[in-house]
Amino acid sequence: MNNKIAIIAGARPNFMKVAPLCRELDRQKMPYILINTGQHFSSTMAGAFLKEFKLKPNYSLKPSQQSSAQQMCDIKAGLERIFTKEHPSMVIVVGDVNSTLWAAQVAHKIKIKLAHIEAGLRSRNLKMPEERNRIKTDALSDILFVTQEDGTKNLRKEKVRGKAYFVGNIMIDTLKLFASRAKHSVKDKKYYFCTLHRAENVDNKNIFADIVSTLETISQDAPIYLPLHPRTKKQAEKFGLMSALKRACHLLPPLSYAESVSYQKYAQLVLTDSGGVQEETSFLGVPCLTLRTETERPITVSEGTNTIAGVTKKSILKAYASVNFSRRSAKIKYWDGKTSKRIVDIIKKNV
């Protein structure tokens, strides 16, 4: 073992979270390697983000994209080879995507200290793959970096063996930087912004159709801009919903992070099923309707700008009718752009 840290990222949400961590490790001259698992492999889903955040992975895996099972085997085997070669003193995983859990399992198997950034988030919905990934990763972790105080309570209830540290939200470190540069680039002075991609929404024809119909109704008040996620596009075509989706929204290609922040910052309202967007809109002070029946980020509701709208036309329109369109930036503890420094200070004492 040496003092080198292995940082694991593999999907778009991961890259924006590890970028400030890598910057802080560089600033404090701590050695690390960055490993891209290749879970998101296309140039629009991963390559562009790596360039945007100036991330240069030391290793980039190229797993099979034919099935989740084969992808898991390829990523686990690749990570084990790298860990065996590099002998890191600590593995750091972020978020709740599949390769987060797979990396945690490999690190645990070969007895490398494991740290999880964004630990303790809970939606209480075990149908969500992300929820299962979070719970399993936290159970394996030695160090748990928590974004909001209720996360520590969740971990305590589950009696995890690792030590929890409330450090705040590392995504805000990145958001602050990009929000300060964001410019209004949409021709419409008043518009709404929407993101839609979760499996439980777009893989269910009835739910997907209800959401699209609702968006079509809401779009009568303001144009809705929606970057089309590959999964959403595939399912819309499969279910024959593409024409309706085009009527409801101005469809955009996948956006860079800077573009996404700009669309959010100047929108009158954001509709989303993304966890990260709930946090971003709360920090930006933009009203948000979450197209889900629960959230693993309850602080965005209690202290932020988020409202849980459900996934039926009736529930979403009810939530929409009660939206307060005034902007009110949330003041949430440790969502201050300094989370990466707090994390690195703790890492130094534990490697």
C-alpha positions as CSV (number, residue, x, y, z in Angstrom):
1,M,0.0,0.0,0.0
2,N,1.0,3.6,-0.6
3,N,-0.6,7.0,-0.1
4,K,-2.0,7.1,-3.6
5,I,-5.8,7.4,-3.8
6,A,-8.0,5.8,-6.5
7,I,-11.0,7.9,-7.5
8,I,-13.7,6.1,-9.5
9,A,-16.1,7.7,-11.9
10,G,-18.1,6.2,-14.7
11,A,-21.2,8.3,-15.5
12,R,-22.1,11.9,-16.1
13,P,-23.2,12.7,-12.6
14,N,-19.9,11.3,-11.3
15,F,-17.7,13.5,-13.4
16,M,-19.1,16.8,-12.0
17,K,-18.6,15.5,-8.4
18,V,-15.0,14.2,-8.8
19,A,-13.8,17.3,-10.6
20,P,-13.6,19.6,-7.6
21,L,-12.1,16.7,-5.5
22,C,-9.3,16.3,-8.1
23,R,-8.7,20.0,-8.1
24,E,-8.3,20.1,-4.3
25,L,-6.1,17.0,-4.3
26,D,-3.9,18.7,-6.9
27,R,-3.9,21.9,-4.8
28,Q,-2.8,20.0,-1.7
29,K,-0.3,17.9,-3.7
30,M,-1.8,14.6,-2.8
31,P,-1.2,11.7,-5.2
32,Y,-4.2,10.0,-6.9
33,I,-5.3,8.1,-9.9
34,L,-8.6,8.7,-11.7
35,I,-10.4,5.7,-13.2
36,N,-13.2,6.0,-15.7
37,T,-15.2,2.8,-15.6
38,G,-16.8,3.5,-19.0
39,Q,-20.4,2.9,-17.7
40,H,-21.4,5.9,-19.9
41,F,-19.3,5.5,-23.0
42,S,-20.6,7.8,-25.7
43,S,-18.9,11.2,-26.5
44,T,-22.1,13.0,-25.5
45,M,-22.7,11.1,-22.3
46,A,-19.1,10.9,-21.0
47,G,-16.4,12.2,-23.3
48,A,-17.7,15.7,-23.5
49,F,-18.0,15.9,-19.7
50,L,-14.4,14.8,-19.2
51,K,-13.2,17.6,-21.5
52,E,-15.5,20.1,-19.9
53,F,-14.3,19.4,-16.4
54,K,-10.6,19.1,-17.5
55,L,-10.5,15.5,-16.2
56,K,-7.8,13.2,-17.6
57,P,-8.3,9.7,-16.4
58,N,-5.2,7.6,-15.8
59,Y,-7.2,4.5,-16.8
60,S,-10.4,4.2,-19.0
61,L,-12.1,0.9,-19.1
62,K,-14.1,-0.2,-22.1
63,P,-16.7,-2.6,-20.8
64,S,-19.3,-4.4,-22.9
65,Q,-22.5,-2.4,-23.6
66,Q,-24.5,-5.5,-24.6
67,S,-25.9,-6.3,-21.1
68,S,-25.7,-5.0,-17.6
69,A,-24.4,-8.3,-16.4
70,Q,-21.5,-8.4,-18.9
71,Q,-20.7,-4.7,-18.2
72,M,-20.5,-5.5,-14.4
73,C,-18.1,-8.4,-15.0
74,D,-15.9,-6.3,-17.3
75,I,-15.8,-3.3,-14.9
76,K,-15.1,-5.4,-11.8
77,A,-12.3,-7.4,-13.6
78,G,-10.8,-4.2,-14.9
79,L,-10.8,-2.5,-11.5
80,E,-9.3,-5.5,-9.8
81,R,-6.5,-5.5,-12.2
82,I,-5.8,-1.8,-11.7
83,F,-6.1,-2.0,-7.9
84,T,-3.7,-5.0,-7.8
85,K,-1.2,-3.1,-10.0
86,E,-1.5,0.3,-8.2
87,H,-2.0,-0.7,-4.6
88,P,-4.0,2.4,-3.6
89,S,-4.4,3.1,0.1
90,M,-8.0,4.2,-0.4
91,V,-10.7,3.9,-3.1
92,I,-13.2,6.8,-3.4
93,V,-16.6,6.3,-5.0
94,V,-19.3,8.9,-5.6
95,G,-23.0,8.8,-6.0
96,D,-25.2,5.9,-6.7
97,V,-24.7,4.6,-10.3
98,N,-24.0,0.9,-10.9
99,S,-20.2,1.2,-11.2
100,T,-20.2,3.0,-7.8
101,L,-21.4,-0.2,-6.2
102,W,-19.2,-2.5,-8.4
103,A,-16.1,-0.5,-7.4
104,A,-17.1,-0.6,-3.8
105,Q,-17.4,-4.4,-4.0
106,V,-14.0,-4.8,-5.6
107,A,-12.3,-2.6,-3.0
108,H,-14.0,-4.4,-0.2
109,K,-13.1,-7.8,-1.6
110,I,-9.4,-7.0,-1.8
111,K,-9.4,-5.1,1.6
112,I,-8.7,-1.5,0.4
113,K,-10.2,1.3,2.6
114,L,-13.3,2.6,0.9
115,A,-14.8,6.1,1.1
116,H,-18.2,7.0,-0.3
117,I,-19.1,10.6,-1.3
118,E,-22.9,11.3,-1.1
119,A,-23.5,8.7,1.5
120,G,-26.7,8.4,3.5
121,L,-29.2,9.6,0.9
122,R,-32.4,7.6,1.1
123,S,-35.6,7.7,-1.0
124,R,-37.2,4.6,0.8
125,N,-38.0,3.3,-2.7
126,L,-36.3,0.0,-3.2
127,K,-37.6,-0.3,-6.7
128,M,-35.0,2.3,-7.7
129,P,-31.7,0.7,-8.7
130,E,-30.0,3.8,-7.3
131,E,-31.5,3.3,-3.9
132,R,-30.2,-0.3,-3.7
133,N,-26.8,0.8,-4.9
134,R,-26.6,3.5,-2.2
135,I,-27.6,1.2,0.6
136,K,-25.1,-1.5,-0.4
137,T,-22.3,0.9,-1.0
138,D,-22.7,2.6,2.4
139,A,-22.7,-0.8,4.1
140,L,-19.3,-1.6,2.6
141,S,-17.7,1.8,3.2
142,D,-15.1,2.7,5.9
143,I,-15.6,6.5,5.5
144,L,-18.9,8.0,4.6
145,F,-19.1,11.6,3.4
146,V,-22.6,13.0,4.0
147,T,-24.2,15.8,2.1
148,Q,-27.1,16.7,4.5
149,E,-27.6,16.1,8.2
150,D,-30.5,13.6,7.8
151,G,-28.0,11.4,6.0
152,T,-26.1,10.8,9.2
153,K,-29.3,9.8,10.9
154,N,-30.1,7.3,8.1
155,L,-26.7,5.7,8.4
156,R,-27.0,5.5,12.2
157,K,-30.4,3.7,11.9
158,E,-28.8,1.2,9.5
159,K,-25.9,0.7,11.9
160,V,-23.3,0.9,9.2
161,R,-19.8,0.0,10.3
162,G,-18.0,3.0,8.7
163,K,-17.5,6.5,10.2
164,A,-19.7,9.2,8.9
165,Y,-18.6,12.8,8.3
166,F,-21.1,15.6,7.5
167,V,-19.2,17.6,4.8
168,G,-21.8,19.1,2.6
169,N,-22.6,18.8,-1.1
170,I,-19.6,18.5,-3.4
171,M,-21.7,19.2,-6.4
172,I,-22.2,22.7,-5.2
173,D,-18.5,23.3,-5.5
174,T,-18.8,22.7,-9.3
175,L,-22.2,24.5,-9.6
176,K,-20.9,27.7,-8.0
177,L,-18.1,27.9,-10.5
178,F,-20.3,27.3,-13.6
179,A,-23.3,29.4,-12.3
180,S,-21.1,32.5,-12.0
181,R,-20.4,32.2,-15.8
182,A,-23.9,31.2,-17.0
183,K,-25.5,33.5,-19.6
184,H,-29.1,33.7,-20.8
185,S,-28.9,32.1,-24.2
186,V,-32.6,31.1,-24.8
187,K,-34.6,33.3,-27.2
188,D,-37.7,33.1,-25.0
189,K,-37.7,35.4,-22.1
190,K,-40.0,33.1,-20.2
191,Y,-39.5,29.4,-20.4
192,Y,-39.5,26.2,-18.4
193,F,-36.7,23.5,-18.4
194,C,-37.3,19.8,-18.1
195,T,-35.1,16.7,-17.7
196,L,-36.6,13.2,-17.9
197,H,-34.7,9.9,-17.9
198,R,-35.4,7.7,-14.9
199,A,-36.2,4.1,-15.7
200,E,-39.3,4.1,-13.5
201,N,-40.7,6.9,-15.6
202,V,-39.7,6.3,-19.2
203,D,-39.7,2.5,-19.1
204,N,-43.4,2.4,-18.1
205,K,-45.6,3.3,-21.0
206,N,-48.5,4.6,-19.0
207,I,-46.4,6.8,-16.7
208,F,-44.4,8.1,-19.6
209,A,-47.5,8.9,-21.6
210,D,-49.1,10.7,-18.6
211,I,-46.0,12.8,-18.1
212,V,-45.8,13.7,-21.7
213,S,-49.5,14.7,-21.8
214,T,-49.0,16.8,-18.7
215,L,-46.0,18.6,-20.3
216,E,-48.1,19.3,-23.3
217,T,-50.7,21.0,-21.1
218,I,-48.1,23.0,-19.1
219,S,-46.4,24.1,-22.3
220,Q,-49.4,26.3,-23.1
221,D,-48.1,28.6,-20.4
222,A,-44.5,28.7,-21.5
223,P,-42.2,26.8,-23.9
224,I,-40.5,23.8,-22.3
225,Y,-36.9,22.9,-23.3
226,L,-36.0,19.3,-22.8
227,P,-32.5,17.8,-23.5
228,L,-33.3,14.3,-24.9
229,H,-31.6,11.6,-22.9
230,P,-30.7,8.5,-25.1
231,R,-32.9,6.3,-22.9
232,T,-35.9,8.7,-23.1
233,K,-35.5,8.9,-26.9
234,K,-35.4,5.1,-27.2
235,Q,-38.5,4.6,-25.1
236,A,-40.4,7.4,-26.7
237,E,-39.9,5.8,-30.1
238,K,-40.7,2.3,-28.7
239,F,-44.0,3.6,-27.2
240,G,-45.0,5.8,-30.1
241,L,-44.7,9.0,-27.9
242,M,-42.2,10.9,-29.9
243,S,-44.7,13.1,-31.8
244,A,-46.4,14.0,-28.5
245,L,-43.1,14.7,-26.9
246,K,-42.2,17.0,-29.8
247,R,-45.5,18.9,-29.4
248,A,-44.9,19.3,-25.7
249,C,-41.3,20.3,-25.7
250,H,-38.5,21.9,-27.7
251,L,-36.2,18.9,-27.8
252,L,-32.4,19.5,-27.4
253,P,-29.4,17.2,-27.8
254,P,-27.7,16.2,-24.5
255,L,-26.3,19.3,-23.0
256,S,-22.9,20.1,-21.5
257,Y,-22.9,20.9,-17.8
258,A,-22.4,24.6,-18.5
259,E,-25.4,24.6,-20.9
260,S,-27.6,22.7,-18.4
261,V,-26.7,25.2,-15.6
262,S,-27.6,28.1,-17.9
263,Y,-30.9,26.7,-18.9
264,Q,-31.7,26.1,-15.2
265,K,-30.5,29.4,-13.9
266,Y,-32.7,31.5,-16.2
267,A,-35.8,29.2,-16.3
268,Q,-39.0,30.3,-14.5
269,L,-39.6,26.6,-13.5
270,V,-37.7,23.3,-13.7
271,L,-39.4,19.9,-14.0
272,T,-37.2,17.0,-13.4
273,D,-36.8,13.4,-12.2
274,S,-33.1,13.9,-11.6
275,G,-31.7,14.0,-8.0
276,G,-28.9,16.4,-8.9
277,V,-31.2,18.9,-10.6
278,Q,-33.2,19.1,-7.4
279,E,-30.1,20.3,-5.6
280,E,-29.0,22.6,-8.3
281,T,-32.3,24.4,-8.5
282,S,-32.4,24.8,-4.8
283,F,-29.0,26.5,-4.8
284,L,-30.0,28.6,-7.8
285,G,-33.3,29.6,-6.2
286,V,-35.4,28.3,-9.1
287,P,-38.8,26.6,-8.5
288,C,-38.6,22.9,-9.1
289,L,-41.2,20.2,-9.6
290,T,-39.9,16.7,-9.1
291,L,-41.6,14.1,-11.3
292,R,-41.4,11.3,-8.8
293,T,-43.3,10.1,-5.7
294,E,-40.4,10.6,-3.3
295,T,-36.9,12.1,-3.0
296,E,-33.7,10.9,-1.4
297,R,-32.9,14.6,-1.0
298,P,-35.6,15.8,1.4
299,I,-33.7,18.9,2.3
300,T,-34.5,20.3,-1.2
301,V,-38.1,20.3,-0.1
302,S,-37.8,21.4,3.5
303,E,-35.2,24.1,2.9
304,G,-34.9,24.4,-0.9
305,T,-37.2,25.2,-3.8
306,N,-38.4,21.6,-4.6
307,T,-41.9,20.2,-4.6
308,I,-42.6,16.5,-5.1
309,A,-45.2,16.4,-7.9
310,G,-45.8,12.7,-8.4
311,V,-46.1,11.1,-11.8
312,T,-49.8,11.3,-12.7
313,K,-51.3,14.1,-14.7
314,K,-53.6,15.0,-11.8
315,S,-50.8,15.2,-9.2
316,I,-48.4,17.1,-11.4
317,L,-50.9,19.7,-12.5
318,K,-52.0,20.1,-8.8
319,A,-48.4,20.8,-7.8
320,Y,-47.9,23.1,-10.8
321,A,-51.0,25.1,-9.8
322,S,-49.4,25.8,-6.4
323,V,-45.9,26.8,-7.7
324,N,-44.5,30.0,-6.1
325,F,-42.6,31.5,-9.1
326,S,-40.6,34.0,-6.9
327,R,-36.9,33.1,-6.6
328,R,-35.5,32.3,-3.2
329,S,-32.0,30.9,-2.9
330,A,-31.7,28.2,-0.3
331,K,-29.2,28.6,2.5
332,I,-28.3,25.0,3.3
333,K,-25.5,24.2,5.7
334,Y,-22.2,23.3,4.0
335,W,-23.6,23.9,0.5
336,D,-21.0,26.6,0.2
337,G,-18.4,25.5,-2.4
338,K,-15.9,24.2,0.2
339,T,-17.0,20.6,0.5
340,S,-14.0,19.2,-1.5
341,K,-11.6,20.9,0.9
342,R,-13.4,19.4,3.9
343,I,-13.2,16.0,2.3
344,V,-9.5,16.2,1.5
345,D,-8.7,17.3,5.0
346,I,-10.4,14.2,6.3
347,I,-8.8,11.9,3.7
348,K,-5.3,13.2,4.8
349,K,-6.0,11.9,8.3
350,N,-7.2,8.5,7.1
351,V,-4.9,7.3,4.3
